[in-house]
Amino acid sequence: MSILKFQALALPLTAPHRYHIFFLNHTSDQEWVYGMMEKLAQPAMGFSMCCLQQASECRASLTRAVVYGIKHSQKTILVLTTD
């Protein structure tokens, strides 16, 4: 019997990064963002993520939340819609 080992696609994080991806989006896109985050967090993918709404819960202002998310993430995804 062989045991299959899966390696996540995401590489290990290095300081100062706490997240692989930061999603910057409007609240009307939150359902889509959470769906993407759920898919990317699966063990086969292994990404660590943060979105604007999560970052803003811990920060005093929207500007600080955006700066925190960008500073502590390897990549930032800006979600733009026509709404």
Beta strands, then each sheet from edge to edge (+ up, - down):
strand 1: 19-24
strand 2: 49-51
strand 3: 73-78
sheet 1: 2+ 1+ 3+
end
